[in-house]
Amino acid sequence: MFTLPGMLILGSMTAYLAAQLLDVKLFHFWKRVTRGRHLWLRNNASTMTSQLVDTIIVNSIFLGLGLGLAWEVVVKIIVASYLAKLLIALADTPFVYLGVWLVRRAARLPDPAARVDLLV
């Protein structure tokens, strides 16, 4: 059986890998569905879903299997942790837009909102 630090590393790395792969897949899925628009939806939908997966995996492995806490306690911790992550995901949306604007400006890329239809 793994030691407690080993369970923490296993839980963290497993959760991180699964959540990041899911986040990227979902972000690009929503990008296709929205045809490159609605960055707020792509950012929040992918992050909220992947963070749910991350929270469930890391807490199940570390708290449930590693520490042997009662599953009722583990579920309460998962819910509380996930709600905090949801609030942070919603709060970071303006910063995502700011980051995209700064990168576009630094790279001198055109603003997609200002595109002109050439097929009038």
C-alpha distances in whole Angstrom, upper triangle without the diagonal:
4,7,9,12,9,9,13,14,12,14,17,17,17,19,22,22,22,25,27,27,28,31,33,33,34,37,38,39,40,42,44,44,46,48,47,48,46,44,43,42,40,38,37,36,34,32,32,31,28,27,27,24,22,22,21,18,17,17,16,12,13,15,14,10,9,12,13,16,19,19,23,22,20,23,26,24,24,27,28,27,28,32,31,31,33,36,35,35,39,40,39,41,44,43,42,45,46,44,45,49,48,47,50,52,51,51,54,53,55,55,54,55,58,59,62,63,65,66,68
4,6,8,5,6,9,10,9,11,14,14,14,17,19,19,20,22,24,25,27,28,30,31,32,34,36,37,38,40,42,43,44,46,45,46,44,41,40,40,37,36,35,34,32,30,30,29,26,25,25,22,20,20,19,16,15,16,15,11,11,13,13,10,8,11,13,16,19,19,23,22,19,22,24,22,22,26,26,24,26,29,29,28,31,33,32,33,36,37,36,38,41,39,39,42,43,41,42,46,45,44,47,49,48,48,51,50,53,52,51,52,56,56,60,60,62,63,66
4,6,5,6,9,10,10,12,14,15,16,18,20,21,22,24,26,27,28,30,32,33,34,36,38,39,40,42,44,44,46,47,46,47,45,42,41,40,38,36,36,35,33,31,31,30,27,26,25,23,21,21,20,18,15,16,15,12,11,13,14,11,8,10,12,15,19,20,23,21,19,22,24,22,22,26,26,24,26,29,28,28,31,33,32,32,36,36,36,38,41,39,39,42,43,41,43,46,45,44,47,49,48,48,52,51,53,52,52,53,56,57,60,61,64,65,67
4,5,5,6,9,10,10,12,14,15,16,18,20,21,22,24,26,27,28,30,32,32,34,36,37,38,40,42,43,44,46,44,45,43,40,38,38,36,34,33,33,31,28,28,28,25,23,23,21,19,18,18,16,13,13,13,10,8,10,12,10,6,7,11,13,16,18,20,18,16,20,21,18,19,23,23,21,23,26,25,25,28,30,28,30,33,33,33,36,38,36,36,40,40,38,40,44,43,42,45,47,46,46,50,49,51,50,50,51,54,55,58,59,62,63,65
4,5,5,6,9,10,10,12,14,15,16,18,20,21,22,24,26,26,28,30,31,32,35,36,37,38,41,41,42,44,42,43,41,38,37,37,35,32,32,32,30,27,27,27,24,22,23,21,18,18,18,16,13,14,15,12,9,12,14,12,9,11,14,16,19,20,23,20,18,21,22,19,20,23,23,21,23,26,25,24,27,29,27,28,32,32,31,34,36,34,34,38,38,36,38,41,40,39,42,44,43,43,47,46,49,48,47,49,52,53,56,57,60,61,63
4,5,5,6,8,10,11,12,14,15,16,18,20,21,22,24,25,27,29,30,31,33,34,36,37,39,40,41,43,41,42,41,38,37,36,34,32,32,32,29,27,27,26,23,22,22,20,17,18,18,15,12,14,14,11,9,12,14,11,9,12,14,17,20,20,23,21,19,22,23,20,20,24,24,22,23,27,26,25,28,30,28,29,32,33,32,34,37,35,34,38,39,36,38,41,40,39,42,44,43,43,47,46,48,47,47,49,52,52,56,57,59,60,62
4,5,5,6,8,10,10,12,14,15,16,18,20,21,22,24,26,27,28,30,32,32,34,36,37,38,39,41,40,41,39,36,35,34,32,30,29,29,27,25,25,24,21,19,19,17,15,15,14,12,9,10,10,7,6,9,10,8,6,9,11,13,17,17,20,18,15,18,20,17,17,21,21,19,20,24,23,22,25,28,26,27,30,31,30,33,36,34,33,37,38,35,37,41,40,39,42,44,43,43,47,46,48,47,46,47,51,51,55,55,58,59,61
4,6,5,6,8,10,11,12,14,15,16,18,20,21,22,24,26,26,28,30,31,32,34,36,37,38,40,38,38,36,34,32,32,30,28,27,27,25,22,22,22,19,17,18,16,13,13,14,11,8,9,11,8,5,9,11,10,8,10,13,14,17,17,20,18,15,17,19,16,15,19,19,16,18,21,20,19,23,25,23,24,27,28,27,30,33,31,30,34,34,32,34,38,37,36,39,41,40,40,44,43,45,44,43,45,48,49,52,53,56,57,59
4,5,5,6,8,10,10,12,14,15,16,18,20,21,22,24,25,26,29,30,31,33,35,36,37,38,36,37,36,33,32,32,29,27,27,27,24,22,23,22,19,17,19,16,13,14,15,12,9,12,13,10,9,12,14,13,11,13,16,18,21,20,23,21,18,20,22,19,18,21,22,18,20,23,22,20,24,26,24,24,28,28,27,30,32,30,29,33,34,31,33,36,35,34,37,39,38,38,42,41,43,42,42,43,47,47,51,52,54,55,57
4,6,5,6,8,10,11,12,14,15,17,18,20,21,23,24,26,28,28,30,32,33,34,36,37,36,37,35,33,32,31,29,27,27,26,23,22,22,21,18,17,18,15,12,14,13,10,8,11,11,8,8,12,13,11,10,13,15,17,20,19,22,20,17,19,21,19,17,21,22,19,20,23,23,21,24,26,25,25,28,29,28,30,33,31,30,34,35,32,34,37,37,35,38,41,39,39,43,41,44,43,42,44,47,47,51,51,54,55,57
4,6,5,6,8,10,11,12,14,16,16,18,20,21,22,24,26,27,28,30,32,32,34,35,34,35,33,30,29,28,26,25,24,23,21,19,19,18,15,14,14,12,9,10,10,7,5,7,8,5,6,9,10,10,9,12,14,15,17,16,19,17,14,16,18,15,14,17,18,15,16,20,19,18,20,23,22,22,25,26,25,28,31,29,28,32,33,31,32,36,35,34,37,39,38,39,42,40,42,41,40,42,45,46,49,50,52,53,55
4,6,5,6,9,10,10,12,14,15,16,18,20,21,22,24,25,26,28,30,31,32,34,32,33,31,28,27,27,24,22,22,22,19,17,18,17,14,12,14,12,8,10,11,8,6,9,11,9,8,11,13,13,12,14,17,17,20,18,21,19,15,17,19,16,14,17,18,14,15,19,18,16,19,21,19,19,23,24,22,25,28,26,25,29,30,27,29,32,32,31,34,36,35,35,38,37,39,38,38,39,42,43,46,47,50,51,53
4,5,5,6,9,10,10,12,14,15,17,18,20,21,23,24,26,27,29,30,31,33,31,32,31,28,27,27,24,22,22,22,19,17,19,18,14,14,15,13,10,12,13,10,8,12,13,11,11,15,16,15,14,17,19,20,23,21,24,22,19,20,22,19,17,20,21,18,18,21,21,18,21,23,21,21,24,25,24,26,29,26,25,29,30,27,28,32,31,30,33,35,34,34,37,36,38,37,37,38,42,42,45,46,48,50,52
4,6,5,6,8,10,11,12,14,16,17,18,20,22,23,24,26,28,29,30,32,30,31,30,27,27,26,23,22,22,21,18,17,18,16,13,13,13,10,8,11,11,7,7,11,11,9,11,14,15,14,14,17,18,19,21,19,22,21,17,18,21,18,16,19,20,17,17,21,21,18,20,23,22,21,25,26,24,26,29,28,26,30,31,28,29,33,33,31,34,37,36,35,39,37,39,38,37,39,42,42,45,46,48,49,51
4,6,5,6,8,10,11,12,14,15,16,18,20,21,22,24,26,26,28,30,28,29,27,25,24,23,21,19,19,18,15,13,14,13,9,9,10,7,5,7,8,5,5,9,10,9,11,13,14,14,14,17,18,19,20,18,20,19,15,16,18,16,13,16,17,14,13,17,17,14,17,20,18,17,21,22,21,23,26,25,23,27,28,26,27,31,31,29,32,35,34,34,37,35,37,36,35,36,39,40,43,44,46,47,49
4,6,5,6,8,10,10,12,14,15,16,18,20,21,22,24,25,26,28,26,27,26,23,22,22,19,17,17,17,14,12,14,13,9,9,11,9,6,9,11,9,8,12,13,13,13,16,17,17,17,20,21,22,24,22,23,22,18,19,21,18,15,18,19,15,15,18,17,14,17,19,17,16,20,21,19,21,24,22,21,24,25,23,24,28,27,26,29,31,31,30,34,32,34,33,32,34,37,37,41,42,44,45,47
4,6,5,6,9,10,11,12,14,15,17,18,20,21,23,24,26,27,25,27,26,23,23,22,19,18,19,18,15,14,15,14,10,11,13,10,9,12,13,10,11,15,15,14,15,18,19,19,19,22,23,24,26,23,26,25,21,21,23,21,18,21,22,18,17,21,21,17,19,22,20,19,22,24,22,23,26,24,22,25,27,24,25,28,28,27,29,32,31,30,33,32,34,33,32,34,37,37,40,41,43,44,46
4,6,5,6,9,10,11,12,14,16,16,18,20,21,22,24,26,24,26,25,22,22,21,18,17,17,16,13,12,14,11,8,10,11,7,7,11,11,9,10,14,14,13,15,18,18,18,19,22,23,23,24,22,24,23,19,19,22,20,16,19,20,17,16,19,20,17,18,21,20,18,21,23,22,22,26,25,22,25,27,25,25,29,30,28,30,33,32,32,35,33,34,33,32,33,37,37,40,40,42,43,45
4,6,5,6,9,10,10,12,14,15,16,18,20,21,22,24,22,23,22,19,19,18,15,14,14,13,10,9,10,8,5,6,8,6,5,9,10,9,10,13,14,15,16,18,19,19,20,22,23,23,24,22,23,22,19,18,20,18,15,17,18,15,13,16,17,13,14,18,16,14,17,19,18,19,22,21,19,22,24,22,22,26,27,25,27,30,30,30,32,30,32,31,29,31,34,34,38,38,40,41,43
4,5,5,6,9,10,10,12,14,15,16,19,20,21,22,20,22,21,18,18,17,14,13,14,13,10,9,12,10,7,9,11,10,9,12,14,13,13,16,18,17,19,21,22,22,23,25,26,26,28,25,27,26,22,22,24,21,18,20,21,18,16,19,18,15,16,19,17,14,18,19,17,18,21,19,17,20,22,20,20,24,24,22,24,27,27,26,29,27,29,28,27,29,32,32,35,36,38,39,41
4,6,5,6,9,10,11,12,14,16,17,19,20,21,20,22,21,19,19,18,15,14,15,14,10,11,13,11,8,11,13,11,11,15,15,14,15,19,19,19,21,23,24,24,24,27,28,28,29,27,28,28,24,24,26,24,20,22,23,20,18,21,21,18,19,22,20,17,20,22,20,20,24,22,19,22,24,22,21,25,26,24,25,29,28,27,30,28,29,29,27,29,32,32,35,35,37,38,40
4,6,5,6,8,10,10,12,14,15,16,18,20,19,20,19,17,17,15,13,12,13,11,8,9,11,8,6,9,11,9,10,13,14,13,15,18,18,19,21,23,23,23,25,27,28,27,28,25,26,26,23,22,24,22,18,20,22,19,16,19,20,16,16,20,18,16,18,21,19,19,22,22,19,21,24,22,21,25,26,24,26,29,29,28,31,28,30,28,27,28,31,31,34,34,37,37,39
4,6,5,6,9,10,11,12,14,15,16,18,16,17,16,14,14,13,10,9,10,9,5,6,9,7,5,8,11,10,10,13,15,15,16,19,20,20,22,24,24,25,26,28,29,29,29,26,27,27,24,22,24,22,19,19,21,18,15,18,18,14,14,17,16,13,15,18,15,15,19,18,15,18,20,18,18,22,23,21,23,26,26,25,28,25,27,25,24,25,28,28,32,32,35,35,37
4,6,5,6,9,10,11,12,14,15,16,15,16,16,14,15,14,10,10,12,11,7,9,12,11,9,12,14,13,14,17,18,18,19,22,23,23,25,27,28,28,29,31,32,32,33,30,31,31,27,26,28,26,22,23,24,22,19,21,21,17,17,20,18,15,18,20,17,17,20,18,15,18,20,18,17,20,22,19,21,24,24,23,25,23,24,23,22,24,27,27,30,30,32,33,35
4,6,5,6,9,10,11,12,14,15,14,16,16,15,16,14,11,12,13,11,8,11,13,11,10,13,15,13,15,18,19,18,20,23,23,24,26,28,28,28,30,32,33,33,33,30,31,31,28,26,28,27,23,24,26,23,20,22,23,19,19,22,21,17,19,22,20,19,22,21,18,20,23,21,19,23,24,22,23,27,27,26,28,25,26,25,23,25,28,27,30,30,32,32,35
4,5,5,6,8,10,10,12,14,13,14,14,12,13,11,8,9,10,8,5,9,10,8,8,12,13,13,14,17,18,18,20,22,23,24,26,27,28,29,30,32,32,32,32,29,30,30,27,25,26,25,22,22,24,21,18,20,21,17,16,19,19,15,17,20,18,16,20,20,17,18,21,20,19,22,24,22,23,26,27,26,28,25,26,24,22,23,26,26,29,29,31,32,34
4,5,5,6,9,10,10,12,10,12,11,9,11,9,5,7,9,8,5,8,11,10,10,13,15,15,16,19,20,20,22,24,25,26,28,29,30,31,32,34,35,34,34,31,32,32,29,27,28,27,23,23,24,22,19,20,21,17,16,19,17,14,15,18,15,14,17,17,13,15,18,16,15,18,20,19,19,23,23,22,24,21,22,20,18,20,23,23,26,26,29,29,31
4,5,5,6,9,10,10,9,11,12,11,13,11,8,10,12,11,9,12,14,13,13,16,18,18,19,22,23,23,25,27,28,29,30,32,33,33,34,36,37,37,37,34,35,35,32,30,31,30,27,27,28,26,23,24,25,21,20,22,21,17,19,21,19,17,20,19,16,17,20,18,16,19,21,19,19,23,24,22,24,20,21,20,18,19,23,22,25,25,27,27,29
4,5,5,6,9,10,10,12,12,12,14,11,8,11,13,10,9,13,14,13,13,17,18,17,19,22,22,23,25,27,28,29,31,32,32,33,35,37,37,37,37,33,34,34,31,29,31,30,26,26,28,26,23,24,25,22,20,23,22,18,19,22,20,18,21,22,18,19,22,21,19,22,24,22,22,26,27,25,27,23,24,22,19,21,24,23,26,25,27,27,30
4,5,5,6,8,8,9,9,9,10,8,5,9,10,8,8,12,13,12,13,16,17,18,20,22,23,24,26,28,28,30,31,33,33,34,36,37,38,37,37,34,34,34,31,29,30,29,26,25,27,25,21,22,23,20,18,20,20,16,17,20,18,16,18,19,16,16,20,19,17,20,23,21,21,24,26,24,26,22,22,20,17,18,22,21,24,23,26,26,28
4,6,5,6,5,7,8,8,11,9,6,10,12,11,10,13,16,15,16,19,20,21,22,24,26,26,28,30,31,32,34,35,36,37,38,40,40,40,40,37,37,37,34,32,33,32,29,28,29,27,24,25,25,22,20,22,21,18,18,20,18,16,18,19,15,15,18,17,15,17,20,18,18,21,23,21,22,19,19,17,14,15,19,18,21,21,23,23,25
4,6,5,6,9,11,11,14,12,10,13,15,13,13,16,18,17,18,21,22,22,24,27,27,28,30,32,33,34,36,37,37,38,40,42,42,42,42,38,39,39,36,34,35,34,31,30,32,30,27,28,29,25,23,26,25,21,21,24,22,19,22,22,19,19,22,21,18,21,23,21,20,24,26,24,24,21,20,19,16,17,20,19,21,20,22,22,24
4,6,8,9,10,11,13,11,9,13,14,12,13,16,17,16,18,21,22,22,24,26,27,28,30,32,32,34,36,37,37,38,40,42,42,41,41,37,38,38,35,33,34,33,30,29,31,29,26,26,28,25,22,25,24,21,21,23,22,19,22,23,19,19,23,22,20,22,25,24,23,26,28,26,27,23,22,20,17,18,21,20,22,21,23,23,24
4,5,5,7,9,11,9,8,12,13,12,13,16,17,17,19,22,23,23,25,27,28,29,31,33,34,35,37,38,39,40,41,43,43,42,42,39,39,39,36,34,35,34,31,30,31,29,26,26,27,24,22,23,23,20,19,22,20,17,19,20,17,16,20,20,17,19,22,21,20,23,25,24,24,21,19,17,14,14,17,17,19,18,21,21,22
4,6,9,10,13,12,11,14,16,15,16,19,20,20,21,24,25,26,27,30,31,32,33,35,36,38,39,41,41,42,43,45,46,45,45,42,42,42,39,37,38,37,34,33,34,32,29,29,30,27,25,26,26,22,22,24,22,19,20,22,18,17,21,20,17,19,22,20,19,22,24,22,22,18,17,15,12,13,16,14,16,16,18,18,20
4,7,7,11,11,9,12,14,14,14,17,19,19,20,22,24,25,26,28,30,31,32,34,35,36,38,39,40,41,42,44,45,44,44,41,41,41,38,36,37,36,32,32,33,31,28,28,28,25,23,24,23,20,20,21,19,16,17,18,15,14,17,16,13,15,18,17,15,18,20,19,19,15,14,13,9,11,14,13,16,16,18,19,21
4,6,9,9,9,11,13,13,14,17,18,19,20,22,24,25,26,28,30,31,32,34,36,37,38,39,40,42,43,44,45,44,44,41,41,40,38,35,36,35,32,31,31,30,27,26,27,24,22,23,22,19,18,19,18,14,15,17,14,12,16,16,13,14,18,17,15,18,21,20,20,16,15,12,9,9,13,13,15,16,19,20,21
4,5,5,7,9,10,11,12,14,16,17,18,20,22,23,24,26,28,29,30,32,33,35,36,37,38,40,40,42,42,41,41,38,38,37,35,33,33,32,29,28,28,27,23,23,23,21,18,19,19,15,14,16,15,11,13,15,12,11,14,15,13,14,18,18,17,19,22,21,21,18,17,14,12,11,15,15,18,19,22,23,24
4,5,5,6,8,10,11,12,14,15,16,18,20,21,22,24,26,27,28,30,31,33,34,35,36,37,38,39,40,39,39,37,36,36,33,31,31,30,27,26,27,25,22,22,22,19,17,17,16,13,12,14,12,9,10,12,9,8,12,12,10,12,15,15,14,17,19,19,20,17,16,14,12,12,16,16,20,21,24,25,26
4,6,5,6,8,10,11,12,14,15,16,18,20,21,22,24,26,26,28,30,31,32,33,34,36,36,37,38,37,37,34,34,33,31,29,28,27,25,23,24,22,19,18,18,16,14,14,13,10,9,11,10,6,9,11,8,8,12,13,12,14,16,17,17,19,21,22,22,20,19,16,15,14,18,19,22,24,27,28,29
4,5,5,6,8,10,10,12,14,15,16,18,20,21,22,24,25,27,28,30,31,32,33,35,36,37,37,36,36,33,32,32,30,27,27,27,24,22,23,22,18,18,19,16,13,15,15,11,10,13,12,9,12,14,12,12,15,16,15,17,20,20,20,22,24,24,25,22,22,19,17,16,20,21,24,24,27,28,29
4,6,5,6,8,10,11,12,14,16,17,18,20,21,23,24,26,27,29,30,31,32,33,34,35,36,35,35,32,32,32,29,27,28,27,23,23,24,22,18,19,19,16,14,16,15,12,12,14,13,10,13,14,11,12,15,15,13,16,19,18,18,21,23,22,23,21,21,18,16,17,20,21,24,24,27,28,29
4,6,6,6,8,10,11,12,14,16,16,18,20,21,22,24,26,27,28,29,30,32,32,33,34,33,34,31,31,30,27,26,26,24,22,21,21,19,16,17,17,13,12,13,12,8,9,11,9,7,11,11,8,10,13,12,12,15,17,17,17,20,22,21,23,21,21,19,17,18,21,22,26,26,29,31,32
4,6,5,6,8,10,10,12,14,15,16,18,20,21,22,24,26,26,27,28,30,31,32,33,31,31,28,28,27,25,23,23,22,19,18,18,17,13,13,14,11,9,10,10,6,7,10,9,8,11,12,10,12,15,15,15,18,20,20,21,23,25,25,26,24,24,22,20,20,24,25,28,29,32,33,34
4,6,5,6,9,10,11,13,14,16,17,19,20,21,23,25,26,27,27,29,30,31,32,30,30,27,27,27,24,22,23,22,19,18,19,17,14,14,16,13,10,13,13,9,10,13,13,11,15,16,14,15,19,18,18,21,23,22,23,26,27,27,28,26,26,23,21,21,25,26,29,29,32,33,34
4,6,5,6,8,10,11,12,14,16,17,18,20,21,23,24,25,26,27,28,30,31,30,30,27,27,27,24,22,23,22,18,18,19,17,14,15,16,13,11,14,14,10,12,15,13,12,16,16,13,16,19,18,17,20,22,21,22,25,26,26,28,25,26,23,22,22,26,26,30,30,33,33,35
4,5,5,6,8,10,10,12,14,15,16,18,20,21,22,23,24,26,26,27,28,27,28,25,25,25,22,20,21,19,16,16,17,14,11,13,13,9,9,11,10,7,9,12,11,11,14,14,12,15,17,16,17,20,21,21,22,25,26,26,28,26,27,24,23,24,27,28,31,32,35,36,37
4,6,5,6,9,10,10,12,14,15,16,18,20,21,21,22,24,25,26,27,25,26,23,23,22,19,17,18,17,13,13,14,12,9,10,11,8,6,10,10,7,9,12,12,12,16,16,15,17,20,19,20,23,24,24,25,28,29,29,31,29,29,27,26,26,29,30,33,34,37,38,39
4,5,5,7,9,10,11,13,15,16,17,19,20,21,21,23,24,26,26,25,25,22,22,22,19,17,18,17,14,13,15,13,10,12,14,11,10,13,13,11,13,16,15,15,19,19,17,20,23,22,22,25,27,26,27,30,31,31,33,30,31,29,27,27,31,31,35,35,38,38,39
4,5,5,6,9,10,11,12,14,15,17,18,19,20,21,22,24,25,24,24,21,22,22,19,17,19,17,14,14,16,13,10,13,14,11,11,14,13,11,14,16,15,16,20,19,17,20,22,21,21,25,26,25,26,29,30,30,32,30,31,29,27,28,32,32,35,36,39,39,41
4,5,5,6,8,10,10,12,14,15,16,17,18,20,21,22,23,21,22,19,20,19,16,15,16,14,11,11,12,10,7,10,10,7,8,11,11,9,12,14,14,15,19,18,17,20,22,21,22,25,26,25,27,30,30,31,33,31,32,30,29,30,33,34,37,38,41,42,43
4,5,5,6,9,10,11,12,14,15,16,16,18,20,21,21,20,20,17,17,17,14,12,13,12,9,9,11,9,6,9,11,9,9,13,13,11,14,17,17,18,21,21,20,23,25,24,25,28,29,29,31,33,34,34,36,34,35,33,31,32,35,36,39,40,43,43,45
4,6,5,6,9,10,11,12,14,15,15,17,18,20,20,19,20,17,18,18,14,13,15,14,10,12,14,12,10,13,14,12,12,16,16,14,17,20,19,20,24,23,22,25,27,26,26,30,30,30,31,34,35,34,37,35,36,34,32,33,37,37,40,41,43,44,46
4,6,5,6,8,10,11,12,13,14,16,16,18,19,18,19,17,18,17,14,13,15,13,10,12,13,10,9,13,13,10,12,15,15,14,17,19,18,20,23,22,21,24,26,24,25,29,29,28,31,33,33,33,36,34,36,34,33,34,37,38,41,42,44,45,47
4,6,6,6,8,10,11,11,12,14,15,16,17,16,17,14,15,14,10,10,11,9,6,9,10,7,6,10,11,9,11,14,14,14,17,18,18,20,24,23,22,25,27,26,27,30,31,30,33,35,35,36,38,37,38,36,35,35,39,40,43,44,47,47,49
4,6,6,6,8,10,10,10,12,14,15,15,14,15,12,13,13,9,8,11,9,6,9,11,9,9,12,14,12,14,17,17,17,19,22,22,23,27,26,25,28,30,29,30,33,34,34,36,38,38,39,41,39,40,38,37,38,41,42,45,46,48,49,50
4,6,5,6,8,10,10,11,12,14,14,15,16,13,15,15,11,11,14,12,9,13,14,12,12,16,16,14,16,20,19,19,22,24,23,25,28,27,26,29,31,30,31,34,34,33,36,39,38,38,41,39,41,39,38,39,42,43,46,46,49,50,51
4,6,5,6,8,9,10,10,12,13,13,15,13,16,14,10,12,14,11,9,13,14,11,12,15,15,14,16,19,18,18,22,23,22,25,28,27,26,29,31,29,30,34,34,33,36,38,38,38,41,39,41,39,38,39,43,44,47,48,50,51,53
4,6,5,5,7,9,9,10,11,10,12,10,12,10,7,8,10,8,7,10,11,9,11,14,14,14,16,19,19,19,22,23,23,26,29,28,27,31,32,31,33,36,36,35,38,40,40,41,43,42,43,42,41,41,45,46,49,50,53,53,55
4,6,6,5,6,8,10,10,9,10,8,11,11,7,8,11,10,8,12,14,12,13,17,17,17,19,22,22,22,25,26,26,28,32,31,30,34,35,34,35,38,39,38,40,43,43,43,46,44,45,44,42,43,47,47,51,51,54,54,56
4,6,6,5,6,9,9,10,12,11,14,13,10,12,15,13,12,15,17,15,16,19,20,19,21,24,23,23,27,28,28,30,33,32,31,35,36,34,36,39,39,38,41,43,43,43,46,44,46,44,43,44,48,48,52,52,55,56,57
4,6,6,5,6,8,9,12,12,14,13,10,12,14,12,12,15,16,14,16,19,19,18,21,23,23,23,27,28,27,30,33,31,31,35,36,34,36,39,39,38,41,43,42,43,46,45,46,45,44,45,49,49,53,54,56,57,59
4,6,5,5,6,6,9,9,11,9,6,10,11,9,10,13,14,13,15,18,18,18,21,23,23,24,27,28,28,30,33,32,32,36,37,35,37,40,40,40,43,45,44,45,48,47,48,46,46,46,50,51,54,55,58,58,60
4,6,6,5,5,7,6,10,9,6,9,12,11,11,14,15,15,16,19,20,20,22,25,25,26,28,30,30,32,36,35,34,38,39,38,39,42,43,42,45,47,47,47,50,48,50,48,47,48,51,52,55,56,59,59,61
4,6,5,8,10,10,13,12,10,13,15,14,14,18,19,18,19,22,23,22,25,27,27,28,31,32,32,34,38,36,36,39,41,39,40,44,44,43,46,48,47,48,51,49,51,49,48,49,53,53,57,57,60,60,62
4,6,8,11,12,15,14,11,15,17,15,15,19,19,18,20,23,23,23,25,28,27,28,31,32,32,34,37,36,35,39,40,38,40,43,43,42,45,48,47,47,50,49,51,49,49,50,53,54,57,58,60,61,63
4,6,9,11,13,11,10,14,15,13,15,18,18,17,20,22,22,23,25,27,27,28,31,32,32,35,38,37,36,40,41,39,41,45,44,44,47,49,48,49,52,51,52,51,50,51,54,55,59,60,62,63,65
4,6,8,11,10,9,13,14,14,15,18,19,18,20,23,24,24,26,28,29,30,32,34,34,36,40,38,38,42,43,42,43,46,46,46,49,51,50,51,54,53,54,52,51,52,56,57,60,60,63,64,65
4,6,8,7,7,10,11,11,12,15,16,16,18,20,21,22,24,26,27,28,30,31,32,35,38,37,37,40,42,40,42,45,45,45,48,50,50,50,53,52,53,51,50,51,54,55,59,59,62,63,64
4,5,5,6,9,10,11,13,15,16,17,18,20,22,23,24,26,27,28,31,32,33,35,39,38,38,41,43,42,43,46,47,47,49,51,51,52,55,53,54,52,51,51,55,56,59,60,63,63,64
4,5,5,6,9,10,10,12,14,15,16,18,20,21,22,24,26,26,28,30,31,33,36,36,36,39,41,40,41,44,45,45,47,49,49,50,52,51,52,49,48,48,52,53,56,56,59,60,61
4,5,5,6,9,10,11,13,14,15,17,19,20,21,23,25,26,27,29,31,32,36,36,36,39,40,40,41,44,45,45,47,49,50,50,53,51,52,49,48,48,52,53,56,56,59,60,61
4,5,5,6,9,10,11,12,14,16,17,18,20,22,23,24,26,27,29,31,34,34,34,37,39,38,40,43,43,43,46,48,48,49,51,50,51,48,47,47,51,52,55,56,59,60,61
4,5,5,6,9,10,10,12,14,15,16,18,20,21,22,24,26,27,29,32,32,32,35,36,36,37,40,41,41,43,45,45,46,48,47,48,46,45,45,49,50,53,53,56,57,58
4,5,5,6,9,10,10,12,14,15,16,19,20,21,22,24,26,27,31,31,30,33,35,35,36,39,40,40,42,44,45,45,47,46,47,44,43,43,47,48,51,51,54,55,56
4,5,5,6,9,10,11,13,14,15,17,19,20,21,23,25,27,30,30,30,33,34,34,36,39,39,40,42,44,44,45,47,46,47,44,43,43,46,48,51,52,55,55,56
4,5,5,6,8,10,11,12,14,16,17,18,20,21,23,25,28,28,28,31,32,32,34,36,37,37,40,42,42,43,45,44,45,42,42,42,45,46,50,51,54,54,55
4,6,5,6,9,10,10,12,14,15,16,18,20,21,23,26,26,26,29,31,30,31,34,35,35,37,40,40,41,43,41,42,40,39,39,43,44,47,48,51,51,52
4,6,5,6,9,10,10,13,14,15,17,18,20,22,25,25,25,28,30,30,31,34,35,35,37,39,40,41,43,41,42,39,38,38,41,43,46,46,50,50,51
4,5,5,6,9,10,11,13,14,16,17,19,21,24,24,24,27,29,29,30,33,34,34,37,38,39,40,42,41,41,39,38,38,41,43,46,47,50,51,52
4,6,5,6,9,10,11,12,15,16,17,19,22,22,22,25,26,26,28,31,31,31,34,36,36,37,39,38,39,37,36,36,39,41,44,45,48,49,50
4,5,5,6,9,10,10,12,14,15,17,20,20,20,23,25,25,26,29,30,30,32,34,35,36,38,36,37,34,33,33,37,38,41,42,45,46,47
4,5,5,6,9,10,11,12,14,16,19,20,20,23,24,25,26,28,30,30,32,34,35,36,38,36,37,34,33,33,36,38,41,42,45,46,47
4,5,5,6,9,10,11,13,15,18,18,18,21,22,23,25,27,28,28,31,32,33,34,36,35,36,33,33,32,36,37,41,42,45,46,47
4,5,5,6,9,10,11,13,16,16,16,19,20,20,22,24,25,26,28,30,30,31,33,32,33,30,30,30,33,35,38,39,43,44,45
4,5,5,6,9,10,11,15,15,15,18,20,20,21,24,25,26,27,29,30,31,33,31,32,29,28,28,31,33,36,37,40,41,42
4,5,5,6,9,10,13,14,15,17,18,19,21,23,24,25,27,29,30,31,33,31,32,29,28,27,31,33,36,37,41,42,42
4,5,5,6,9,11,11,12,15,16,16,18,20,21,22,24,26,27,28,30,29,30,27,27,26,30,32,35,37,40,41,42
4,5,5,7,10,10,10,13,15,15,16,19,20,20,22,24,25,26,28,26,27,24,24,24,27,29,32,34,37,38,39
4,6,6,9,10,10,12,14,15,16,18,20,21,22,24,26,27,28,26,27,24,23,22,26,28,31,32,36,37,37
4,6,7,8,10,12,13,14,16,17,18,20,22,23,24,26,27,26,26,23,23,23,26,28,31,33,37,38,38
4,6,5,6,9,10,11,13,14,15,17,19,20,21,23,24,23,24,21,21,21,24,26,30,32,35,36,37
4,5,5,7,9,10,11,13,14,16,17,18,20,21,22,21,21,18,18,17,21,23,26,28,31,33,33
4,5,5,6,9,10,11,12,14,15,16,18,20,21,20,20,17,17,16,19,22,25,27,31,32,33
4,5,5,6,9,10,10,12,14,15,16,18,19,19,19,17,18,18,21,23,26,29,32,34,35
4,5,5,6,9,10,11,12,14,15,16,18,17,17,15,16,16,19,21,24,26,29,31,32
4,5,5,6,9,10,11,12,14,15,16,15,15,12,13,13,15,18,21,23,26,28,29
4,6,5,6,9,10,10,12,14,15,14,15,13,14,14,17,19,23,25,28,31,31
4,5,5,6,9,10,11,12,14,13,15,13,15,16,18,20,24,26,29,31,32
4,5,5,6,8,10,10,12,10,12,10,11,13,15,16,20,22,25,27,29
4,6,5,6,9,10,10,9,10,8,11,11,13,15,19,22,24,27,28
4,6,5,6,8,10,10,12,11,14,15,16,18,22,25,27,30,31
4,5,5,6,8,8,11,11,13,15,16,18,21,24,26,29,30
4,6,5,6,5,7,7,10,12,13,14,18,20,22,25,26
4,5,5,6,8,9,12,14,14,15,19,22,23,27,28
4,5,8,11,12,15,17,17,18,22,25,26,29,31
4,5,9,11,14,16,16,17,20,23,24,27,29
4,7,9,12,14,14,14,17,20,21,25,26
4,7,9,12,11,12,15,17,18,22,23
4,6,9,8,8,11,14,15,19,20
4,5,5,7,11,14,16,19,20
4,5,5,9,11,14,16,17
4,6,9,11,14,17,17
4,6,10,12,15,15
4,7,9,12,13
4,6,9,9
4,5,6
4,6
4
